[in-house]
Amino acid sequence: MVKNITIFTTNTCAYCKMVKQFLTNKGFSYDEVNLDNEPEKQKEAFELSGQLTVPITLITKSDDSKQVVVGYNLAQLVPAIS
C-alpha cells in the first residue's frame, strides 16, 4: 500500500504533467517539488535517481520501502503504486 508520493517537476515538463494526471486519475494524492521554484532541491532529486531529468517520482510504501521512477514510465509506475 502506498503511504506517500512525491514528484519532482519543472514548469515546462510535459511528462511531469502526464505523471500528475495519471496519479490523479488513479485516485492518488501526491506532494510536488517544483525544481524551478525550489532549485535547492535539485541535489536531493539527483541523489534519489542519479538523473538530471524530471519527473522523478518517489513512492513510499506503508512498510517505508521506497521506489524511484524516472520519467513517464508506466511499466514501472503502475506496479509501484499497486
Backbone hydrogen bonds, N-H to C=O, Kabsch-Sander energy under -0.5 kcal/mol:
donor,donor_aa,acceptor,acceptor_aa,energy
3,K,60,T,-3.0
4,N,60,T,-2.0
6,T,58,L,-2.4
7,I,31,D,-2.9
8,F,56,I,-3.0
9,T,7,I,-0.5
9,T,33,V,-2.5
13,C,10,T,-0.9
14,A,12,T,-0.7
17,K,13,C,-1.3
18,M,14,A,-1.7
19,V,15,Y,-2.4
20,K,16,C,-2.5
21,Q,17,K,-2.5
22,F,18,M,-2.5
23,L,19,V,-2.6
24,T,20,K,-2.4
25,N,21,Q,-2.7
26,K,22,F,-1.6
27,G,24,T,-1.5
28,F,23,L,-2.8
31,D,5,I,-3.0
33,V,7,I,-2.9
34,N,32,E,-0.6
35,L,9,T,-3.3
35,L,33,V,-0.8
37,N,34,N,-0.5
38,E,34,N,-2.2
41,K,38,E,-2.3
42,Q,39,P,-1.7
45,A,41,K,-2.3
46,F,42,Q,-2.5
47,E,43,K,-2.6
48,L,44,E,-1.8
49,S,45,A,-1.8
50,G,46,F,-3.6
56,I,8,F,-1.5
57,T,69,V,-3.1
58,L,6,T,-3.4
58,L,56,I,-0.6
59,I,57,T,-0.6
59,I,67,Q,-3.1
60,T,4,N,-3.2
60,T,58,L,-0.6
61,K,59,I,-0.5
61,K,65,S,-2.9
62,S,1,M,-2.6
64,D,61,K,-2.2
67,Q,59,I,-2.3
69,V,57,T,-2.7
71,G,55,P,-3.4
73,N,71,G,-1.3
74,L,72,Y,-0.7
76,Q,73,N,-1.2
77,L,73,N,-2.9
78,V,74,L,-2.2
80,A,76,Q,-1.5
81,I,77,L,-1.6
82,S,78,V,-0.7
82,S,79,P,-0.5
